[in-house]
């Protein structure tokens, strides 16, 4: 099976209107393509002109003229500020054909409302603004997303995008806040249980976080190495031993007493807690690491320890006032069964370990966690280069 790479470019307007989750839900739930990469970018004027020029060189259709004009006038900076866009990379068989079917048609003339079904992304999120002087003249077109029609077009656009992104950090800074001391950043991980098969869950989770009004300033598809997972969840190990060793030790005591028909002395109970209970708690920690990386902890070479794992997640960085609390309020407590209705974990979590998402609990945690997963770095450029090199 020939697997190619194509892209969906989510426009600044769609990002600003917090429609990212809805767009991603459509793309993930209606195709068998793999979401291979994602990155927030802030295109400059030169990129917008080059991208628009690429569109104009293609077949001279009304739709492409509209798209080219849109890109040149709306994707680049305005009012002295660069705007956030989102690049989504998809890999699979015939990705261009599949993506354009989901993204939908461009209406170059007035269409009755009842004709639009809402089936595609553009049906739902795009818009046409008509001239007051001439009701049949399109003044402004908002396409919601951009995607190429052929693999040749995709490869040309991807080369342009890779050239622009080369050397740029994964975190964007395009807003100057009047009171920067009030601004926080927080890390969110949409965990591997959301990626076992294509579904709308990751997009729906992002949509739920959008109610906070916070801005996404960084995003990437990530595979934890075993070393990263051990480091990331290292502080949890001691807490698990403290909380669970007594519980597991006493469970073992009850089973032994029931099996052999006599009560164990306190010294034996203490021994069960410090030995069997501690081992069980350690096993729980190993299960968390394996869940996040796809690799069970053990004796591995340094190369094996740092190799990306077998399961993927999505990492997002949110920014705004009280970002940490706002995100954790929407996320809900660790145990999904104790989470309030309407929270992410109550909606999608199934256990304390498989609780669908993680969020930093403090500024210190954000700094530590960001360093481990390297939020400033993204593999999108190398992925595109490898694809183009064949």
Secondary structure, DSSP 8 states (H G I E B T S, - for coil): ---EEEEEEE-HHHHHTT-HHHHHHHHHHT---EEEEEEEE---HHHHHHHHHHHHTS---HHHHHHHHHIIIIIS-BTTB---EEEEEEEETTHHHHHHHHH-----S---GGG--S-SHHHHH-EEEE-SS-TTSEEEEE-SEE--SSHHHHHHHHHHHHHHHTT--SS------TTGGGEEEEEEEE-GGGSSS--SHHHHHHHHHGGG--EEEEEEEE--BHHHHHHHTHHHHHHHHHHHHHHHHHHHHHHHHHHHTS---HHHHHHHIIIIIHHHHHHHHHHHHHHHHS---S---HHHHHSB-SS-EEEEEEEEETHHHHHHHHH--SSGGGS-TTSHHHHH--SSSS-SEEE-SSHHHHHHHHHHHTTT--SHHHHHHHHHH-
